[in-house]
């Protein structure tokens, strides 16, 4: 590495990582308890909508967050995402009807529609291009630590106190995330003041077509995550795991170990090679989850799933930025996240349709996800490679 290259580990990078940790813990600590909570409200048949509605508004908001990230700045857009989490945490105990709950899930989705989009652009601004993979990996460690700790904390709070206290704790984490953002410097040059007309979205504001290859891989590989968010609590309980958040903690902690090196390796050996390896590992993990007959096998499969996602996430994010134009980083990242939300939402709906309180069908759901992940690998191995070769010849 060039000795003159500035270190990525400065105060601003540390602050954005800490803010992301608190943000991810805020919304993810709710996930293991929401299926049972919705059932207690009389809405067991709507479990698939817990994630689907959340990802719907996250996806819809991406074009707006991408445009605003590239105009008014990264920090204000990150703050909006955390603010939504803060408000929703206080409203869950108030809106206790099925309709009220589903409405809140719809609104809550705006949080992940805004903050991760602006955060990825912010990190790319801070870091030299030859270290994007490393930076995304380190930031991913912090975000994933929140994802890992959140569910375990959420289940413990609910067990020892109540679901309402859990909602309030979620708000507290989001508030702390906002406080940190207030001390961060804006990285967008020539930022504009917010005007209502900036919310007017044209067709060309929605998709950054140059990053479609990365978006396709994201969509196909994250369908399985939507399934996991919807049914893994029931599958864990069926196999004898008492803490519903344990699966999330195991796979996220295992992803932390690989994230430290995966992004860095992709900087050196290329994005597509690491993506092929991660997709193959992802298929193995999904088969393991489906075949699991005990809690131990489920946790081992969870750890393998974490390795796969720990390699996939920073690599596909860095690849997205590689493919984008410098002035369109917000839109490029938003495009990737639109496809991510479509994938998660589709997975949640798939699981919701196939699984209605019948655990015997859960293995079939994961075998289906394995096939979908195989399509992603085939796209990368054959279609994208062929397309890339044609473009080089031209």
C-alpha positions as CSV (number, residue, x, y, z in Angstrom):
1,X,0.0,0.0,0.0
2,X,1.2,3.5,-0.8
3,X,2.5,5.0,2.5
4,X,1.1,8.4,1.4
5,X,-2.4,7.0,1.3
6,X,-4.4,8.5,4.2
7,X,-5.6,6.2,7.0
8,X,-9.3,5.3,6.7
9,X,-9.5,5.0,10.5
10,X,-10.1,8.6,11.5
11,X,-12.7,10.3,13.7
12,X,-15.4,10.7,11.1
13,X,-15.1,7.1,10.0
14,X,-15.4,6.0,13.6
15,X,-18.5,8.2,14.2
16,X,-20.3,6.9,11.1
17,X,-19.5,3.3,12.2
18,X,-20.8,3.9,15.7
19,X,-24.0,5.6,14.5
20,X,-24.6,2.6,12.2
21,X,-24.1,0.2,15.0
22,X,-26.8,1.9,17.1
23,X,-29.1,2.3,14.2
24,X,-29.0,-1.4,13.2
25,X,-29.4,-2.5,16.8
26,X,-32.4,-0.2,17.1
27,X,-34.6,-1.8,14.4
28,X,-33.2,-5.3,14.5
29,X,-33.8,-5.9,18.2
30,X,-37.5,-6.0,17.4
31,X,-37.4,-8.7,14.7
32,X,-37.4,-11.9,16.9
33,X,-40.4,-10.7,19.0
34,X,-42.6,-9.2,16.3
35,X,-44.1,-12.5,14.9
36,X,-45.3,-13.6,18.4
37,X,-46.5,-10.0,19.1
38,X,-48.5,-9.9,15.9
39,X,-50.0,-13.3,16.8
40,X,-51.0,-12.0,20.2
41,X,-52.9,-9.2,18.4
42,X,-54.7,-11.8,16.4
43,X,-52.8,-11.4,13.1
44,X,-50.8,-14.6,12.8
45,X,-51.8,-14.9,9.1
46,X,-50.0,-11.6,8.4
47,X,-46.6,-12.6,9.6
48,X,-45.2,-12.4,6.0
49,X,-46.1,-8.7,6.0
50,X,-43.9,-7.9,9.0
51,X,-40.9,-7.8,6.8
52,X,-42.6,-7.3,3.4
53,X,-44.2,-3.9,4.4
54,X,-41.0,-2.8,6.0
55,X,-39.0,-3.5,2.9
56,X,-41.8,-2.1,0.6
57,X,-41.4,1.5,2.0
58,X,-37.6,1.0,2.3
59,X,-37.5,0.3,-1.5
60,X,-40.0,3.0,-2.4
61,X,-37.9,5.6,-0.5
62,X,-34.6,4.7,-2.1
63,X,-34.9,7.0,-5.2
64,X,-35.7,9.8,-2.8
65,X,-32.9,9.1,-0.4
66,X,-30.5,8.6,-3.3
67,X,-31.4,11.9,-4.9
68,X,-31.3,13.8,-1.6
69,X,-28.0,12.2,-0.7
70,X,-26.5,13.6,-3.9
71,X,-28.1,17.1,-3.4
72,X,-28.7,18.2,0.3
73,X,-25.9,16.0,1.7
74,X,-25.2,12.7,3.4
75,X,-25.6,13.6,7.0
76,X,-29.2,15.0,6.8
77,X,-30.4,11.9,5.0
78,X,-28.7,9.6,7.6
79,X,-30.5,11.7,10.4
80,X,-33.9,11.2,8.8
81,X,-33.4,7.4,8.8
82,X,-32.5,7.4,12.5
83,X,-35.4,9.8,13.4
84,X,-38.0,7.4,11.9
85,X,-36.7,4.6,14.1
86,X,-36.9,6.9,17.1
87,X,-40.5,7.9,16.4
88,X,-41.8,4.4,15.6
89,X,-40.4,2.9,18.8
90,X,-42.7,5.2,20.8
91,X,-45.8,4.5,18.6
92,X,-45.8,0.6,18.7
93,X,-47.2,0.5,22.2
94,X,-49.9,3.1,21.2
95,X,-51.1,1.6,17.9
96,X,-52.1,-1.9,19.2
97,X,-54.5,-3.0,16.5
98,X,-53.5,-5.2,13.6
99,X,-54.0,-2.3,11.2
100,X,-52.0,0.0,13.4
101,X,-49.2,-2.4,13.7
102,X,-49.0,-3.0,10.0
103,X,-49.1,0.8,9.3
104,X,-46.2,1.2,11.6
105,X,-44.2,-1.5,9.8
106,X,-44.9,0.4,6.6
107,X,-43.6,3.7,8.1
108,X,-40.7,2.1,9.9
109,X,-39.3,0.9,6.6
110,X,-38.4,4.5,5.7
111,X,-35.6,4.3,8.2
112,X,-33.6,1.7,6.2
113,X,-34.6,3.4,3.0
114,X,-32.7,6.5,4.1
115,X,-29.8,5.8,6.5
116,X,-27.9,3.0,4.7
117,X,-28.0,4.8,1.4
118,X,-26.5,7.9,2.7
119,X,-24.0,6.0,4.9
120,X,-22.5,4.1,2.0
121,X,-22.0,7.3,0.0
122,X,-20.5,8.9,3.1
123,X,-18.0,6.1,3.6
124,X,-17.1,6.2,-0.1
125,X,-16.4,9.9,0.2
126,X,-14.1,9.4,3.1
127,X,-12.0,6.6,1.7
128,X,-9.6,6.2,-1.3
129,X,-11.1,4.1,-4.1
130,X,-8.5,1.4,-3.7
131,X,-9.7,0.7,-0.2
132,X,-13.5,0.8,-0.7
133,X,-13.8,-2.9,-0.1
134,X,-11.9,-2.7,3.2
135,X,-13.9,0.3,4.4
136,X,-17.2,-1.3,3.5
137,X,-16.0,-4.4,5.4
138,X,-15.1,-2.6,8.5
139,X,-18.2,-0.5,8.5
140,X,-20.2,-3.7,7.9
141,X,-18.6,-5.2,11.0
142,X,-20.1,-2.3,13.1
143,X,-23.5,-2.5,11.4
144,X,-23.6,-6.3,11.7
145,X,-22.6,-6.1,15.4
146,X,-25.7,-4.1,15.9
147,X,-27.7,-6.7,14.0
148,X,-26.2,-9.4,16.1
149,X,-26.6,-7.8,19.5
150,X,-30.0,-6.3,18.8
151,X,-32.1,-9.5,18.6
152,X,-30.4,-11.1,21.6
153,X,-31.0,-7.9,23.6
154,X,-34.5,-7.7,22.3
155,X,-35.5,-11.2,23.4
156,X,-33.9,-10.7,26.8
157,X,-35.7,-7.4,27.4
158,X,-39.0,-8.9,26.4
159,X,-38.4,-12.0,28.6
160,X,-37.4,-10.0,31.7
161,X,-39.6,-6.9,31.3
162,X,-42.1,-6.4,28.5
163,X,-42.6,-5.9,24.8
164,X,-43.4,-2.2,25.4
165,X,-40.0,-1.7,27.2
166,X,-38.4,-3.3,24.1
167,X,-40.0,-0.7,21.9
168,X,-38.8,2.2,24.1
169,X,-35.3,0.8,24.1
170,X,-35.4,0.7,20.3
171,X,-36.2,4.4,20.4
172,X,-33.3,5.1,22.8
173,X,-30.8,3.4,20.5
174,X,-32.1,5.4,17.5
175,X,-31.8,8.7,19.6
176,X,-28.2,8.0,20.4
177,X,-27.5,7.4,16.7
178,X,-28.9,10.8,15.9
179,X,-26.8,12.5,18.6
180,X,-23.7,11.1,17.0
181,X,-24.7,12.3,13.6
182,X,-24.9,15.9,14.9
183,X,-21.1,15.8,15.4
184,X,-20.2,14.6,11.9
185,X,-18.9,16.7,9.1
186,X,-20.7,16.8,5.7
187,X,-18.6,15.3,2.8
188,X,-20.8,16.4,-0.1
189,X,-19.3,19.4,-1.9
190,X,-21.6,22.1,-3.1
191,X,-24.6,20.8,-1.2
192,X,-28.0,22.4,-1.8
193,X,-30.6,23.6,0.7
194,X,-33.6,21.3,0.9
195,X,-36.5,22.3,-1.4
196,X,-39.8,20.6,-1.9
197,X,-39.1,20.2,-5.6
198,X,-36.2,17.9,-4.8
199,X,-38.8,15.3,-3.8
200,X,-40.1,15.3,-7.4
201,X,-38.6,12.1,-8.8
202,X,-38.1,11.6,-12.6
203,X,-37.6,8.2,-14.3
204,X,-33.9,8.9,-14.6
205,X,-33.6,9.5,-10.8
206,X,-34.8,6.0,-9.9
207,X,-32.3,3.5,-11.3
208,X,-28.5,3.9,-12.0
209,X,-28.3,1.4,-14.9
210,X,-24.6,1.0,-14.7
211,X,-24.8,-0.9,-11.4
212,X,-27.5,-3.4,-12.5
213,X,-25.2,-6.4,-12.4
214,X,-24.5,-5.8,-8.7
215,X,-28.2,-5.1,-8.2
216,X,-29.2,-8.4,-9.7
217,X,-26.8,-10.4,-7.5
218,X,-28.1,-8.4,-4.5
219,X,-31.8,-9.2,-5.3
220,X,-31.3,-13.0,-5.8
221,X,-29.0,-13.5,-2.8
222,X,-31.2,-11.6,-0.4
223,X,-34.4,-13.5,-1.0
224,X,-33.1,-16.0,1.5
225,X,-32.7,-13.3,4.1
226,X,-36.4,-12.3,3.8
227,X,-37.3,-15.9,4.4
228,X,-35.0,-16.1,7.4
229,X,-36.5,-12.9,8.9
230,X,-40.0,-14.4,8.6
231,X,-39.7,-18.0,9.7
232,X,-36.4,-18.6,11.5
233,X,-37.9,-17.8,14.9
234,X,-40.5,-20.6,14.5
235,X,-37.9,-22.9,13.0
236,X,-35.5,-22.3,15.9
237,X,-38.3,-22.9,18.5
238,X,-39.3,-26.1,16.6
239,X,-35.7,-27.4,16.9
240,X,-35.4,-26.6,20.6
241,X,-33.7,-23.1,20.7
242,X,-35.3,-21.1,23.5
243,X,-33.8,-17.7,22.6
244,X,-35.3,-16.6,19.3
245,X,-32.5,-14.1,18.7
246,X,-29.7,-16.7,19.0
247,X,-29.8,-17.6,15.3
248,X,-29.3,-14.0,14.3
249,X,-26.5,-13.5,16.9
250,X,-24.6,-16.6,15.6
251,X,-24.8,-15.8,12.0
252,X,-24.0,-12.1,12.5
253,X,-21.0,-12.8,14.8
254,X,-19.6,-15.2,12.3
255,X,-20.0,-12.6,9.6
256,X,-18.0,-10.2,11.7
257,X,-14.9,-12.4,11.5
258,X,-14.9,-12.6,7.7
259,X,-15.8,-9.0,7.1
260,X,-12.5,-7.8,8.5
261,X,-10.8,-9.5,5.5
262,X,-13.4,-10.1,2.8
263,X,-13.6,-6.5,1.6
264,X,-9.8,-6.2,1.7
265,X,-9.4,-9.4,-0.3
266,X,-11.9,-8.1,-2.9
267,X,-9.8,-5.0,-3.3
268,X,-6.9,-7.1,-4.2
269,X,-8.4,-10.1,-6.2
270,X,-11.5,-8.6,-7.6
271,X,-15.2,-8.4,-6.7
272,X,-16.6,-11.1,-8.9
273,X,-14.3,-13.9,-7.7
274,X,-15.3,-13.2,-4.0
275,X,-18.9,-13.0,-5.0
276,X,-18.8,-16.4,-6.7
277,X,-17.2,-18.0,-3.6
278,X,-19.7,-16.3,-1.2
279,X,-22.7,-17.4,-3.3
280,X,-21.5,-21.0,-3.2
281,X,-21.1,-20.9,0.6
282,X,-24.5,-19.3,0.9
283,X,-26.1,-22.3,-0.9
284,X,-24.4,-24.7,1.5
285,X,-25.8,-22.8,4.5
286,X,-29.3,-22.7,3.2
287,X,-29.3,-26.4,2.5
288,X,-28.0,-26.9,6.1
289,X,-30.8,-24.8,7.6
290,X,-33.3,-26.8,5.6
291,X,-31.8,-30.2,6.6
292,X,-31.3,-29.3,10.3
293,X,-32.9,-31.7,12.7
294,X,-31.4,-30.2,15.9
295,X,-30.5,-26.8,17.3
296,X,-26.8,-27.6,17.0
297,X,-27.0,-28.2,13.2
298,X,-29.1,-25.1,12.8
299,X,-26.5,-23.0,14.6
300,X,-23.7,-24.4,12.5
301,X,-25.6,-23.6,9.4
302,X,-26.2,-20.1,10.8
303,X,-22.5,-19.6,11.2
304,X,-21.9,-20.7,7.6
305,X,-24.6,-18.3,6.5
306,X,-22.8,-15.6,8.4
307,X,-19.6,-16.3,6.5
308,X,-21.4,-16.1,3.2
309,X,-23.1,-12.8,3.9
310,X,-20.0,-11.4,5.6
311,X,-18.2,-11.9,2.3
312,X,-21.1,-10.9,0.0
313,X,-22.3,-7.6,1.6
314,X,-19.1,-5.5,1.6
315,X,-18.0,-6.9,-1.8
316,X,-21.3,-6.2,-3.6
317,X,-21.4,-2.7,-2.0
318,X,-17.9,-1.9,-3.2
319,X,-18.7,-3.3,-6.6
320,X,-21.7,-1.1,-6.8
321,X,-19.5,2.0,-6.1
322,X,-16.9,0.7,-8.6
323,X,-19.6,0.6,-11.3
324,X,-21.1,4.0,-10.5
325,X,-20.1,7.5,-11.5
326,X,-18.7,9.8,-8.8
327,X,-21.5,12.3,-8.9
328,X,-24.2,9.5,-8.7
329,X,-23.0,7.5,-5.7
330,X,-26.2,8.1,-3.8
331,X,-28.3,7.0,-6.7
332,X,-26.1,4.0,-7.4
333,X,-26.2,2.8,-3.7
334,X,-30.0,3.5,-3.7
335,X,-30.4,1.3,-6.8
336,X,-28.6,-1.6,-5.1
337,X,-30.7,-1.2,-2.0
338,X,-33.9,-1.1,-4.1
339,X,-33.1,-4.5,-5.4
340,X,-32.1,-5.6,-1.9
341,X,-35.5,-4.6,-0.5
342,X,-37.2,-6.3,-3.4
343,X,-35.3,-9.5,-2.6
344,X,-36.0,-9.4,1.1
345,X,-39.7,-8.5,0.5
346,X,-40.1,-11.3,-2.1
347,X,-38.5,-13.7,0.4
348,X,-40.8,-12.6,3.2
349,X,-43.9,-13.0,0.9
350,X,-42.7,-16.4,-0.3
351,X,-42.2,-17.6,3.3
352,X,-45.5,-16.1,4.3
353,X,-47.4,-17.8,1.5
354,X,-45.8,-21.2,2.1
355,X,-45.7,-21.1,5.9
356,X,-48.9,-20.7,7.9
357,X,-48.0,-22.1,11.3
358,X,-46.8,-25.4,9.6
359,X,-43.1,-26.0,10.4
360,X,-43.1,-29.1,8.1
361,X,-42.9,-26.9,5.0
362,X,-40.0,-24.8,6.2
363,X,-37.3,-27.1,4.8
364,X,-38.9,-26.8,1.4
365,X,-38.8,-23.0,1.6
366,X,-35.0,-23.1,2.2
367,X,-34.4,-25.6,-0.6
368,X,-36.3,-23.1,-2.9
369,X,-33.9,-20.3,-1.7
370,X,-31.0,-22.5,-2.5
371,X,-32.2,-22.8,-6.1
372,X,-32.7,-19.0,-6.3
373,X,-29.1,-18.4,-5.0
374,X,-27.9,-20.9,-7.7
375,X,-29.4,-18.6,-10.3
376,X,-27.4,-15.7,-9.0
377,X,-24.2,-17.8,-9.3
378,X,-25.1,-18.8,-12.8
379,X,-25.8,-15.1,-13.7
380,X,-22.4,-14.1,-12.4
381,X,-20.5,-17.1,-13.9
382,X,-22.1,-17.1,-17.4
383,X,-24.4,-14.2,-18.3
384,X,-22.3,-11.3,-16.7
385,X,-19.0,-12.8,-17.9
386,X,-20.4,-13.1,-21.5
387,X,-21.8,-9.6,-21.4
388,X,-18.4,-8.3,-20.0
389,X,-16.6,-10.0,-22.9
390,X,-18.8,-8.5,-25.5
391,X,-18.4,-5.0,-24.1
392,X,-14.6,-5.4,-24.1
393,X,-14.6,-6.4,-27.8
394,X,-16.7,-3.4,-28.6
